[in-house]
């Protein structure tokens, strides 16, 4: 349990100092942005999988650069780990190449 972690039996405390209040505001904004980025990433990967399931390889190939871009940006901003991004890119490419 860290300094900000209230533990399993205590309610979280509200920030008191001005800097703590600002940090809380920033954290909330970043959390919302991160959730949106992850959702966008999941959506594009799902679109590729669905188009491959429907045997639309050209559509999946056209979505591939966008997926690469989103994965790279997510890894750069540490939304996901670099190895996770590389693994997802590899698996998507392998899946597209397999279904010709």
C-alpha positions as a Python dict, from the first residue, in 0.01 Angstrom:
ca = {
    (1, 'X'): (0, 0, 0),
    (2, 'X'): (146, 330, -117),
    (3, 'X'): (95, 674, 24),
    (4, 'X'): (-221, 747, -174),
    (5, 'X'): (-364, 399, -134),
    (6, 'X'): (-635, 397, 135),
    (7, 'X'): (-623, 20, 177),
    (8, 'X'): (-915, -220, 168),
    (9, 'X'): (-1094, -86, 479),
    (10, 'X'): (-1057, 294, 460),
    (11, 'X'): (-1226, 540, 228),
    (12, 'X'): (-996, 742, -3),
    (13, 'X'): (-913, 1086, 132),
    (14, 'X'): (-963, 1407, -62),
    (15, 'X'): (-660, 1616, -150),
    (16, 'X'): (-591, 1906, 84),
    (17, 'X'): (-309, 2107, -67),
    (18, 'X'): (-343, 2311, -384),
    (19, 'X'): (-86, 2097, -568),
    (20, 'X'): (-261, 1775, -464),
    (21, 'X'): (-590, 1910, -595),
    (22, 'X'): (-428, 1998, -927),
    (23, 'X'): (-265, 1655, -947),
    (24, 'X'): (-606, 1495, -893),
    (25, 'X'): (-758, 1705, -1175),
    (26, 'X'): (-472, 1610, -1408),
    (27, 'X'): (-498, 1242, -1316),
    (28, 'X'): (-870, 1240, -1396),
    (29, 'X'): (-811, 1401, -1738),
    (30, 'X'): (-528, 1161, -1821),
    (31, 'X'): (-739, 864, -1712),
    (32, 'X'): (-1022, 964, -1946),
    (33, 'X'): (-779, 1016, -2237),
    (34, 'X'): (-610, 681, -2171),
    (35, 'X'): (-944, 501, -2161),
    (36, 'X'): (-1041, 662, -2494),
    (37, 'X'): (-708, 565, -2655),
    (38, 'X'): (-735, 206, -2535),
    (39, 'X'): (-1094, 185, -2664),
    (40, 'X'): (-987, 318, -3005),
    (41, 'X'): (-704, 65, -3015),
    (42, 'X'): (-933, -225, -2922),
    (43, 'X'): (-1191, -113, -3179),
    (44, 'X'): (-943, -107, -3471),
    (45, 'X'): (-803, -449, -3374),
    (46, 'X'): (-1156, -587, -3352),
    (47, 'X'): (-1243, -439, -3694),
    (48, 'X'): (-943, -620, -3844),
    (49, 'X'): (-1043, -949, -3682),
    (50, 'X'): (-1404, -915, -3799),
    (51, 'X'): (-1304, -827, -4155),
    (52, 'X'): (-1074, -1130, -4162),
    (53, 'X'): (-1353, -1352, -4032),
    (54, 'X'): (-1569, -1225, -4318),
    (55, 'X'): (-1282, -1300, -4563),
    (56, 'X'): (-1232, -928, -4641),
    (57, 'X'): (-853, -934, -4658),
    (58, 'X'): (-823, -608, -4851),
    (59, 'X'): (-1023, -423, -4588),
    (60, 'X'): (-807, -572, -4313),
    (61, 'X'): (-489, -472, -4499),
    (62, 'X'): (-617, -115, -4536),
    (63, 'X'): (-677, -97, -4159),
    (64, 'X'): (-330, -234, -4078),
    (65, 'X'): (-133, 96, -4101),
    (66, 'X'): (-384, 264, -3868),
    (67, 'X'): (-350, -23, -3620),
    (68, 'X'): (30, 0, -3636),
    (69, 'X'): (16, 373, -3575),
    (70, 'X'): (-216, 337, -3275),
    (71, 'X'): (-8, 54, -3127),
    (72, 'X'): (316, 250, -3169),
    (73, 'X'): (166, 564, -3013),
    (74, 'X'): (22, 363, -2724),
    (75, 'X'): (362, 207, -2662),
    (76, 'X'): (537, 544, -2688),
    (77, 'X'): (309, 701, -2430),
    (78, 'X'): (343, 384, -2216),
    (79, 'X'): (-28, 312, -2239),
    (80, 'X'): (80, -42, -2322),
    (81, 'X'): (427, -193, -2299),
    (82, 'X'): (653, -192, -2605),
    (83, 'X'): (668, -572, -2620),
    (84, 'X'): (288, -592, -2604),
    (85, 'X'): (263, -356, -2901),
    (86, 'X'): (521, -558, -3095),
    (87, 'X'): (343, -884, -3013),
    (88, 'X'): (3, -750, -3123),
    (89, 'X'): (148, -611, -3448),
    (90, 'X'): (316, -942, -3520),
    (91, 'X'): (6, -1149, -3453),
    (92, 'X'): (-219, -924, -3664),
    (93, 'X'): (24, -933, -3957),
    (94, 'X'): (60, -1309, -3926),
    (95, 'X'): (-318, -1348, -3922),
    (96, 'X'): (-362, -1131, -4232),
    (97, 'X'): (-86, -1312, -4422),
    (98, 'X'): (-232, -1650, -4329),
    (99, 'X'): (-578, -1567, -4467),
    (100, 'X'): (-515, -1489, -4833),
}
